[in-house]
């Protein structure tokens, strides 16, 4: 092996994220059409989706959360060893079915 032994976790995580990537193929394609026709980026700041929400303009929030299209709010854990993370959810209809 070129870089040494690879753990089973590495293979599992690669499979997991490749599966998510494949599952979102049609969604990404639709976003690319939207980007070419309307100029909207695939990855967006919250304020592009929620311009009237004052919190979506918060500078600290802009560093830690973003939208993937209009449907996915992404808030990666960026602190090594962290087991919790505070996430801001803008007020919109689709959010209520996922967050209680």
KEDREN-926557 format. One record per residue (C-alpha): x, y, z; residue number from 1. Coordinates in Angstrom, 3 decimals. Example, Ala and Ser with C-alpha at 12.3 -4.5 7.8 and 13.67 -1.06 7.14 Angstrom:
2
PT        u        v        w   i
PT   12.300   -4.500    7.800   1
PT   13.670   -1.060    7.140   2
//
This chain:
100
PT        u        v        w   i
PT    0.000    0.000    0.000   1
PT    1.316    3.420   -0.934   2
PT    0.644    5.297    2.319   3
PT    0.532    2.479    4.852   4
PT   -2.302    0.534    6.396   5
PT   -5.837    1.919    6.033   6
PT   -8.336    1.200    8.791   7
PT  -11.821   -0.192    8.279   8
PT  -13.205    3.131    9.512   9
PT  -11.603    4.859    6.548  10
PT  -13.295    2.485    4.117  11
PT  -16.650    2.844    5.872  12
PT  -16.491    6.647    5.873  13
PT  -15.442    6.724    2.221  14
PT  -18.375    4.462    1.344  15
PT  -20.767    6.531    3.490  16
PT  -19.856    9.884    1.938  17
PT  -19.679    8.455   -1.594  18
PT  -23.218    7.128   -1.071  19
PT  -24.464   10.547    0.029  20
PT  -22.729   12.161   -2.949  21
PT  -24.387    9.672   -5.330  22
PT  -27.799   10.087   -3.685  23
PT  -27.651   13.873   -4.230  24
PT  -26.753   13.587   -7.943  25
PT  -30.108   14.871   -9.232  26
PT  -30.207   17.624   -6.613  27
PT  -26.717   18.817   -7.602  28
PT  -27.712   18.724  -11.284  29
PT  -30.775   20.886  -10.575  30
PT  -28.608   23.328   -8.611  31
PT  -26.171   23.563  -11.518  32
PT  -29.022   24.393  -13.893  33
PT  -30.233   27.049  -11.443  34
PT  -26.689   28.418  -11.202  35
PT  -26.317   28.674  -14.967  36
PT  -29.764   30.212  -15.517  37
PT  -30.108   32.477  -12.468  38
PT  -26.538   32.910  -11.242  39
PT  -27.258   31.457   -7.795  40
PT  -24.319   29.540   -6.305  41
PT  -24.676   25.929   -5.194  42
PT  -23.196   26.753   -1.781  43
PT  -24.757   29.870   -0.279  44
PT  -24.628   32.048    2.781  45
PT  -27.764   31.873    4.883  46
PT  -28.668   35.459    3.993  47
PT  -29.155   34.502    0.333  48
PT  -31.954   32.140    1.367  49
PT  -33.250   34.174    4.312  50
PT  -32.551   37.851    3.514  51
PT  -35.099   39.200    6.028  52
PT  -33.749   37.111    8.917  53
PT  -31.349   39.402   10.785  54
PT  -29.531   36.425   12.327  55
PT  -28.601   35.088    8.899  56
PT  -26.372   38.150    8.432  57
PT  -24.424   37.500   11.661  58
PT  -20.682   37.458   10.945  59
PT  -19.909   34.555   13.297  60
PT  -22.784   32.516   11.910  61
PT  -21.510   33.094    8.375  62
PT  -18.248   31.406    9.378  63
PT  -19.872   28.244   10.736  64
PT  -23.019   27.526    8.700  65
PT  -24.049   27.620    5.069  66
PT  -26.727   26.369    2.706  67
PT  -26.294   23.744    0.008  68
PT  -28.980   24.925   -2.371  69
PT  -32.247   25.895   -0.710  70
PT  -32.831   22.579    1.027  71
PT  -29.768   21.694    3.097  72
PT  -28.377   23.694    5.999  73
PT  -24.781   22.609    6.621  74
PT  -23.126   23.256    9.991  75
PT  -19.896   21.252   10.125  76
PT  -18.181   20.531   13.413  77
PT  -14.861   22.336   13.028  78
PT  -13.448   21.967   16.525  79
PT  -11.481   18.772   17.048  80
PT  -12.924   16.644   19.817  81
PT  -16.211   18.552   20.002  82
PT  -19.225   16.416   20.854  83
PT  -21.868   19.160   20.619  84
PT  -22.475   22.151   18.389  85
PT  -24.949   25.019   18.501  86
PT  -26.763   25.508   15.219  87
PT  -29.070   28.351   14.204  88
PT  -32.150   27.285   12.256  89
PT  -33.857   30.094   10.341  90
PT  -37.639   30.173   10.612  91
PT  -39.102   28.480    7.560  92
PT  -41.838   25.924    6.887  93
PT  -39.579   23.023    5.900  94
PT  -37.579   23.204    9.113  95
PT  -40.402   22.254   11.457  96
PT  -40.619   18.669   10.209  97
PT  -36.974   18.009   11.139  98
PT  -36.487   20.051   14.300  99
PT  -38.669   19.896   17.369 100
//
